[in-house]
Amino acid sequence: MPFTPDSELDLLFPAELISLEVKNQLHQDVHVRPLAATDYRRGHLDVLSVLTVVTDPGEEAWVAQFHAMRALPLTYYMIVMVDKNTDVIIGVGTVFIERKFLRGLGSVGHIEDIAVDKKQQGKKLGLRIIQVLTGLSENSGCYKTILNCSNDNIPFYQKCGYVQKENEMAKYAPKEHVQSPRL
């Protein structure tokens, strides 16, 4: 499949919000851009499967989720890295903006779902994803950007400029309480 330029895609947010400085640090065969409505076909879920088991909801439900996220402007910033030779996604990441009543009605950026295709790891794509997402968060006016990671990934995130702070807690809902996605 030939590379599809941003101008021909239905993007989650304007591509101009992504740092040119980071774009210029990428290999010439790699392009970073916002998630597009057609990225289901470019392997978005395949790359996410590096993180955990991914249930494929089907293209129609995936596209509905894309549109639901885009309907909340200035909230979801999902990016992808695309191999220009194949037009296939090789890296993904998300930052979403939480608006707060604290800190003078401040905002916090939450980084989630950082994944790089196993065949592409070791090429600093993860670092570039974090740089793009951190920039999007800071340019959105967030007073801090946070993320959760495994102990094994702490050194990587420290290299990205993050510091270990406090602890993470989680409580997972029983499976019978988890609802299926609604279209």
C-alpha positions as CSV (number, residue, x, y, z in Angstrom):
1,M,0.0,0.0,0.0
2,P,1.5,3.4,-0.9
3,F,2.1,6.0,1.8
4,T,-1.0,8.2,2.4
5,P,-0.2,11.9,3.1
6,D,-1.9,13.6,6.1
7,S,-3.9,15.8,3.7
8,E,-5.8,12.8,2.4
9,L,-6.7,11.5,5.9
10,D,-9.5,12.1,8.3
11,L,-7.4,12.8,11.4
12,L,-8.2,12.9,15.1
13,F,-6.7,16.3,15.6
14,P,-4.7,18.8,13.4
15,A,-1.3,17.3,12.4
16,E,0.3,20.8,12.8
17,L,0.1,20.3,16.6
18,I,2.9,17.7,16.4
19,S,6.4,19.1,17.0
20,L,8.4,19.6,13.9
21,E,11.6,19.2,16.0
22,V,10.6,15.6,16.8
23,K,9.4,14.9,13.2
24,N,12.8,16.0,11.9
25,Q,14.6,13.6,14.3
26,L,12.8,10.5,12.8
27,H,14.3,8.3,10.1
28,Q,13.2,9.4,6.6
29,D,11.1,6.3,6.2
30,V,9.1,7.0,9.4
31,H,6.2,9.5,9.7
32,V,4.4,10.6,12.8
33,R,0.8,11.9,12.7
34,P,-2.5,11.9,14.5
35,L,-4.6,8.7,14.5
36,A,-6.7,8.5,11.3
37,A,-10.2,7.1,10.8
38,T,-8.7,4.5,8.5
39,D,-5.9,3.3,10.8
40,Y,-7.8,0.2,11.7
41,R,-6.7,-1.1,8.3
42,R,-3.1,0.0,8.9
43,G,-2.7,-2.3,11.9
44,H,-3.5,0.0,14.8
45,L,-4.7,-2.9,17.0
46,D,-1.8,-5.1,15.9
47,V,0.7,-2.7,17.4
48,L,-1.3,-2.3,20.6
49,S,-1.2,-6.1,21.0
50,V,2.5,-5.6,22.0
51,L,1.1,-4.3,25.4
52,T,-1.7,-6.8,26.2
53,V,-4.3,-9.0,24.7
54,V,-6.4,-6.9,22.3
55,T,-9.9,-7.9,21.5
56,D,-10.8,-6.9,17.9
57,P,-14.1,-5.1,18.0
58,G,-14.3,-5.0,14.2
59,E,-13.8,-2.0,12.0
60,E,-17.3,-0.5,12.4
61,A,-16.9,-0.3,16.2
62,W,-13.3,0.9,16.0
63,V,-14.4,3.8,13.7
64,A,-17.3,4.6,16.1
65,Q,-14.8,4.8,18.9
66,F,-12.5,7.1,16.8
67,H,-15.5,9.4,16.2
68,A,-16.5,9.4,19.8
69,M,-13.0,10.5,20.8
70,R,-12.9,13.2,18.2
71,A,-16.2,14.5,19.4
72,L,-14.4,15.6,22.6
73,P,-12.0,18.2,21.2
74,L,-8.9,19.1,23.1
75,T,-9.1,15.9,25.1
76,Y,-7.7,12.9,23.1
77,Y,-4.3,13.0,21.3
78,M,-3.6,9.6,19.8
79,I,-0.6,9.4,17.5
80,V,0.8,6.8,15.2
81,M,4.2,6.2,13.6
82,V,3.9,4.9,10.1
83,D,6.4,3.1,7.9
84,K,6.3,5.2,4.7
85,N,7.4,2.1,2.6
86,T,4.3,0.1,3.6
87,D,1.8,2.6,5.1
88,V,1.6,0.3,8.1
89,I,1.6,1.5,11.7
90,I,4.7,0.7,13.6
91,G,4.2,2.7,16.8
92,V,1.4,4.3,18.8
93,G,0.8,6.4,21.9
94,T,-1.9,8.5,23.6
95,V,-2.1,11.5,25.8
96,F,-5.5,12.6,27.1
97,I,-6.1,15.8,28.9
98,E,-7.9,15.8,32.3
99,R,-9.4,19.1,33.3
100,K,-9.3,19.7,37.1
101,F,-10.6,22.1,39.7
102,L,-7.2,22.1,41.4
103,R,-4.3,24.4,40.5
104,G,-6.5,27.2,39.3
105,L,-8.6,24.9,37.0
106,G,-5.4,23.3,35.7
107,S,-5.0,20.3,33.4
108,V,-3.0,17.2,33.6
109,G,-1.8,15.1,30.6
110,H,-2.1,11.3,31.0
111,I,0.1,9.3,28.7
112,E,-1.2,5.8,27.9
113,D,-0.7,2.9,25.5
114,I,2.8,3.4,24.3
115,A,3.6,0.6,21.9
116,V,6.2,-0.1,19.2
117,D,6.1,-3.0,16.8
118,K,8.5,-5.7,18.1
119,K,10.5,-5.6,14.8
120,Q,10.9,-1.8,15.1
121,Q,12.1,-1.6,18.8
122,G,15.5,-0.3,19.5
123,K,15.3,2.6,17.0
124,K,14.3,5.3,19.5
125,L,10.7,5.3,18.2
126,G,9.4,5.0,21.8
127,L,11.5,8.0,22.9
128,R,10.1,10.0,20.0
129,I,6.5,9.0,20.8
130,I,7.0,10.2,24.4
131,Q,8.5,13.5,23.1
132,V,5.5,14.1,20.9
133,L,3.0,13.3,23.6
134,T,4.8,15.3,26.2
135,G,4.9,18.3,23.8
136,L,1.2,17.9,23.1
137,S,0.4,17.9,26.8
138,E,2.6,20.9,27.6
139,N,1.3,22.9,24.6
140,S,-2.2,22.1,25.9
141,G,-1.3,24.0,29.1
142,C,-1.0,21.0,31.3
143,Y,0.9,21.7,34.6
144,K,2.2,18.1,34.6
145,T,2.2,15.0,32.4
146,I,2.0,11.6,34.1
147,L,2.1,8.0,33.1
148,N,2.1,4.5,34.7
149,C,4.7,1.9,33.8
150,S,6.1,-1.4,34.9
151,N,9.2,-1.4,37.1
152,D,11.1,-2.8,34.1
153,N,10.3,0.4,32.1
154,I,11.3,2.9,34.7
155,P,14.8,3.4,33.3
156,F,13.4,4.1,29.8
157,Y,11.0,6.8,31.1
158,Q,13.8,8.3,33.2
159,K,15.8,8.7,30.0
160,C,12.7,10.5,28.6
161,G,12.9,13.0,31.5
162,Y,10.3,11.5,33.8
163,V,10.9,10.9,37.5
164,Q,9.4,8.2,39.7
165,K,6.7,9.7,41.9
166,E,4.5,8.0,44.4
167,N,2.7,4.7,43.7
168,E,0.0,3.4,41.3
169,M,-3.1,1.5,42.6
170,A,-5.6,-0.3,40.5
171,K,-8.9,-2.1,41.0
172,Y,-10.3,-4.0,38.1
173,A,-14.1,-4.4,37.8
174,P,-15.5,-7.9,37.8
175,K,-16.0,-9.2,34.3
176,E,-19.8,-9.3,34.7
177,H,-19.8,-5.5,35.4
178,V,-17.7,-4.6,32.3
179,Q,-20.0,-3.4,29.6
180,S,-19.5,-4.1,25.9
181,P,-18.7,-1.0,23.8
182,R,-21.7,0.8,22.6
183,L,-22.0,2.1,19.0
